[in-house]
Amino acid sequence: MSYISSTKFFQRNGGAAMTVRKSVTVKRPLADAFSLFTERIGSWWPLKEGFSFGGERAKEIHLETRKGGRFYERFTDGEEYVVGRVTPCEPPHRIVFTWENPDWEGRTEVEVRFAAEGKATRVELEHRGWEVGRVTTADGISRWTNTPPQPERGEKMLRAWVVSLFRVGARS
């Protein structure tokens, strides 16, 4: 398997705004990389490895590739949890969606850009707004909720996607 990867976690203005940036180059055509990341997200998203709001009830995850589309999970009991909504979607170059953690004060935003580089595709993921994971207590102390920023989880998730790209490529 061959890919180039980098992860960066940024804090600006004394921790006021936080962004996780991740980039990877995969040996797949642009349209295939976009489709696998979006329409076939359920084939690679590590639901059973703890990347689910439903925990043990995790069953499926979906990302609808249209403005206003849902990014959601469906649990084994049929209940659905909407993780976020697609804002712009510009296949096969870009998709942006919100991410809503029920324990946080607000939503974050994920932007994924796809660019052809010869026969490969460069994928750049930016997850903005991690500062909403902080809550300010009545006494004015700012602290993280039960889920502080975990860029290593983003690394694991993107690694699962890259492995899936190669697995799907081997079957095509």
C-alpha positions in Angstrom: 0.0 0.0 0.0 1.4 3.4 -0.9 0.0 6.7 0.2 1.4 10.0 1.6 -0.3 11.3 4.7 0.0 14.2 7.1 -2.0 15.3 10.1 -1.9 18.8 11.7 -3.8 20.1 14.8 -3.9 23.9 15.0 -4.7 26.2 17.8 -4.9 29.9 17.1 -5.3 33.0 19.3 -4.4 31.2 22.6 -6.6 28.2 21.9 -9.7 30.2 20.7 -10.1 28.4 17.3 -9.0 24.8 16.6 -8.8 23.0 13.4 -7.6 19.5 12.5 -6.1 19.2 9.0 -5.4 15.8 7.3 -4.2 15.2 3.8 -3.5 12.0 1.9 -2.7 11.1 -1.7 -4.3 7.9 -3.0 -3.7 6.0 -6.2 -7.3 6.2 -7.3 -9.0 8.3 -9.9 -10.7 11.5 -8.6 -14.3 10.3 -9.1 -13.7 7.0 -7.5 -12.0 8.6 -4.4 -15.0 11.0 -4.0 -17.6 8.3 -4.4 -15.9 6.0 -1.9 -15.5 8.7 0.7 -19.2 9.9 0.3 -21.7 7.5 -1.3 -19.9 4.4 0.0 -18.9 5.7 3.4 -20.5 2.7 5.0 -17.9 0.4 3.4 -15.0 1.9 5.3 -16.2 3.9 8.3 -15.1 2.1 11.5 -18.5 2.0 13.2 -17.6 -1.1 15.2 -14.3 0.4 16.4 -16.0 3.1 18.5 -16.7 5.7 15.8 -20.5 5.7 16.3 -22.8 7.7 18.4 -24.9 4.6 18.8 -22.2 2.5 20.5 -23.2 -1.2 20.5 -26.3 -0.3 18.4 -24.1 0.8 15.4 -25.3 -0.6 12.1 -24.9 1.8 9.2 -23.6 5.2 8.3 -24.7 7.3 5.3 -23.6 10.6 3.7 -26.1 12.1 1.2 -24.2 13.9 -1.6 -26.4 16.9 -2.1 -26.8 20.3 -0.4 -29.0 19.7 2.7 -28.3 16.0 2.6 -27.9 14.1 5.9 -24.8 12.6 7.4 -26.4 10.1 9.6 -26.2 6.7 11.4 -28.9 4.1 11.5 -28.8 1.8 14.5 -29.8 -1.8 14.9 -33.2 -0.9 16.3 -34.0 1.4 13.3 -33.4 4.7 15.1 -31.4 7.3 13.2 -29.0 9.9 14.5 -28.3 12.8 12.2 -24.6 13.6 12.8 -24.8 16.7 10.5 -26.0 18.2 7.2 -24.2 18.7 3.9 -23.7 22.3 3.2 -22.0 22.6 -0.2 -21.4 19.5 -2.3 -19.5 19.8 -5.5 -18.8 16.3 -6.9 -16.2 15.1 -7.4 -14.1 18.0 -5.9 -15.6 19.0 -2.6 -18.0 18.2 0.2 -18.7 20.1 3.4 -20.8 18.9 6.2 -21.6 19.8 9.8 -20.7 17.5 12.7 -22.9 17.7 15.8 -21.7 16.0 19.0 -24.6 16.0 21.5 -22.2 16.7 24.3 -20.8 19.8 22.8 -22.0 23.4 22.9 -22.2 23.7 19.1 -21.5 22.0 15.8 -18.2 21.7 13.9 -17.6 21.7 10.2 -15.8 19.1 8.0 -14.6 20.1 4.6 -13.1 17.4 2.3 -11.4 18.5 -1.0 -10.4 16.2 -3.8 -7.9 17.1 -6.5 -6.5 15.0 -9.3 -2.7 14.5 -9.3 -2.0 12.5 -12.4 -3.5 9.1 -11.9 -3.8 9.7 -8.2 -6.1 11.9 -6.0 -5.0 14.3 -3.3 -7.6 14.4 -0.5 -7.5 17.2 2.0 -9.7 17.0 5.1 -10.2 20.0 7.4 -12.3 19.6 10.6 -12.9 23.1 12.0 -14.5 24.4 15.2 -13.2 22.0 17.8 -13.4 24.8 20.3 -17.2 24.2 20.7 -16.2 21.0 22.6 -15.4 23.3 25.5 -18.0 24.3 28.0 -17.7 27.2 30.4 -18.9 26.4 33.9 -20.9 28.8 36.1 -17.7 29.9 37.8 -16.1 30.9 34.4 -13.8 27.9 34.1 -13.5 26.6 30.5 -13.1 22.8 30.3 -13.5 20.0 27.7 -16.6 17.9 27.7 -16.2 14.2 27.8 -14.8 14.2 24.3 -11.8 16.5 23.9 -10.1 16.9 20.4 -8.6 13.6 19.4 -6.7 14.0 16.1 -5.4 10.5 16.4 -9.0 9.3 15.9 -9.1 11.2 12.7 -5.9 9.6 11.6 -7.4 6.1 12.3 -10.5 6.9 10.4 -8.6 8.3 7.4 -6.4 5.2 7.5 -9.5 3.0 7.3 -10.6 4.9 4.3 -7.3 4.6 2.5 -7.2 0.8 3.2 -10.7 0.6 1.8 -9.6 2.4 -1.4 -7.0 -0.2 -2.0 -9.3 -3.1 -1.2 -12.0 -1.8 -3.6 -9.4 -1.2 -6.2 -8.2 -4.8 -6.0 -11.7 -6.0 -6.7 -12.4 -3.6 -9.6 
